[in-house]
């Protein structure tokens, strides 16, 4: 573990990681040295793009996983997919949310 990469060797699962705040959290953890599993529900293109970018910086350090978090039976599979990809899970960031932008006249 170095000062520049305090999370080297750690794995983070970030829910809602494809866009907005979740993507920023995932990038920050990745910069700190963590491998990141980027969870998404419907933003597959955004998640894949972010994973590709992170993997260009550090090969094999990012992966994506689709999961509807409202389906509780799917949650163990999300964790198992993370463990399969990176050998463990050290950090969980529950960031997933729903965002409905208001019409311009209502803002």
Kinemage of the C-alpha trace (Angstrom):
@kinemage 1
@onewidth
@group {chain A} dominant
@subgroup {mainchain}
@vectorlist {calphas} color= white
{ca unk a 1} P 0.000 0.000 0.000
{ca unk a 2} L 1.421 3.358 -0.990
{ca unk a 3} L 0.427 6.904 -0.228
{ca unk a 4} L -0.754 7.405 -3.826
{ca unk a 5} L -2.799 4.195 -3.949
{ca unk a 6} L -4.087 3.535 -0.436
{ca unk a 7} L -6.739 1.110 -1.743
{ca unk a 8} L -4.394 -1.036 -3.855
{ca unk a 9} L -5.490 -4.660 -3.661
{ca unk a 10} L -8.992 -3.763 -2.436
{ca unk a 11} L -12.217 -4.280 -4.368
{ca unk a 12} L -15.200 -1.945 -4.319
{ca unk a 13} L -18.745 -2.606 -5.491
{ca unk a 14} L -20.476 0.669 -6.314
{ca unk a 15} L -24.206 0.495 -6.968
{ca unk a 16} L -25.553 2.986 -9.468
{ca unk a 17} L -22.010 3.463 -10.777
{ca unk a 18} L -22.769 4.085 -14.439
{ca unk a 19} L -23.543 7.792 -14.217
{ca unk a 20} L -23.504 10.957 -12.109
{ca unk a 21} L -22.408 10.618 -8.475
{ca unk a 22} L -21.881 6.858 -8.680
{ca unk a 23} L -19.480 7.203 -11.602
{ca unk a 24} L -17.541 9.867 -9.716
{ca unk a 25} L -17.324 7.637 -6.637
{ca unk a 26} L -16.125 4.722 -8.784
{ca unk a 27} L -13.482 6.893 -10.485
{ca unk a 28} L -12.278 8.171 -7.100
{ca unk a 29} L -11.966 4.662 -5.650
{ca unk a 30} L -10.186 3.509 -8.812
{ca unk a 31} L -7.732 6.414 -8.638
{ca unk a 32} L -7.003 5.386 -5.049
{ca unk a 33} L -6.037 1.926 -6.335
{ca unk a 34} L -9.196 -0.145 -5.850
{ca unk a 35} L -10.630 -2.530 -8.392
{ca unk a 36} L -14.223 -1.525 -9.054
{ca unk a 37} L -17.374 -3.429 -9.938
{ca unk a 38} L -19.687 -0.958 -11.649
{ca unk a 39} L -23.292 -1.894 -10.929
{ca unk a 40} L -26.037 -0.656 -13.235
{ca unk a 41} L -29.695 -1.465 -13.797
{ca unk a 42} L -30.371 0.018 -17.214
{ca unk a 43} L -27.391 2.220 -18.145
{ca unk a 44} L -25.326 -0.542 -19.748
{ca unk a 45} L -23.648 1.690 -22.349
{ca unk a 46} L -22.538 4.209 -19.721
{ca unk a 47} L -21.244 1.457 -17.431
{ca unk a 48} L -19.356 -0.243 -20.269
{ca unk a 49} L -17.814 3.054 -21.349
{ca unk a 50} L -16.645 3.845 -17.830
{ca unk a 51} L -15.230 0.330 -17.377
{ca unk a 52} L -13.349 0.613 -20.680
{ca unk a 53} L -11.875 3.956 -19.626
{ca unk a 54} L -10.801 2.638 -16.214
{ca unk a 55} L -9.340 -0.523 -17.751
{ca unk a 56} L -7.254 1.616 -20.113
{ca unk a 57} L -5.750 3.257 -17.047
{ca unk a 58} L -5.194 -0.072 -15.266
{ca unk a 59} L -5.936 -3.290 -17.140
{ca unk a 60} L -8.390 -5.668 -15.486
{ca unk a 61} L -9.337 -3.220 -12.749
{ca unk a 62} L -12.988 -2.574 -13.630
{ca unk a 63} L -15.977 -4.706 -14.547
{ca unk a 64} L -19.722 -4.200 -14.896
{ca unk a 65} L -22.696 -6.039 -13.450
{ca unk a 66} L -26.393 -5.581 -14.223
{ca unk a 67} L -28.806 -6.108 -11.355
{ca unk a 68} L -32.254 -4.867 -10.370
{ca unk a 69} L -31.696 -4.092 -6.692
{ca unk a 70} L -35.434 -4.308 -6.030
{ca unk a 71} L -35.195 -8.044 -6.733
{ca unk a 72} L -33.687 -9.175 -3.459
{ca unk a 73} L -33.031 -12.676 -4.795
{ca unk a 74} L -30.539 -11.175 -7.306
{ca unk a 75} L -28.347 -9.523 -4.656
{ca unk a 76} L -26.213 -12.566 -3.747
{ca unk a 77} L -25.439 -12.979 -7.447
{ca unk a 78} L -24.167 -9.403 -7.648
{ca unk a 79} L -21.795 -10.027 -4.757
{ca unk a 80} L -20.737 -13.401 -6.202
{ca unk a 81} L -20.005 -11.795 -9.577
{ca unk a 82} L -17.788 -9.230 -7.857
{ca unk a 83} L -15.925 -11.926 -5.933
{ca unk a 84} L -15.452 -13.988 -9.122
{ca unk a 85} L -14.090 -10.991 -11.006
{ca unk a 86} L -11.679 -9.727 -8.360
{ca unk a 87} L -11.261 -12.412 -5.699
{ca unk a 88} L -13.094 -10.626 -2.907
{ca unk a 89} L -15.149 -7.648 -1.821
{ca unk a 90} L -13.802 -5.054 0.601
{ca unk a 91} L -15.880 -1.918 0.025
{ca unk a 92} L -19.593 -1.494 -0.681
{ca unk a 93} L -21.007 1.868 -1.740
{ca unk a 94} L -24.810 1.870 -1.851
{ca unk a 95} L -25.340 4.755 -4.234
{ca unk a 96} L -28.117 3.520 -6.531
{ca unk a 97} L -30.987 5.944 -6.937
{ca unk a 98} L -33.607 7.113 -9.360
{ca unk a 99} L -33.347 10.494 -11.019
{ca unk a 100} L -36.300 12.144 -12.728
{ca unk a 101} L -35.313 15.560 -14.087
{ca unk a 102} L -38.163 18.066 -13.778
{ca unk a 103} L -39.492 19.713 -16.916
{ca unk a 104} L -37.682 22.979 -17.572
{ca unk a 105} L -40.720 25.055 -16.570
{ca unk a 106} L -40.872 23.350 -13.139
{ca unk a 107} L -37.261 23.907 -12.102
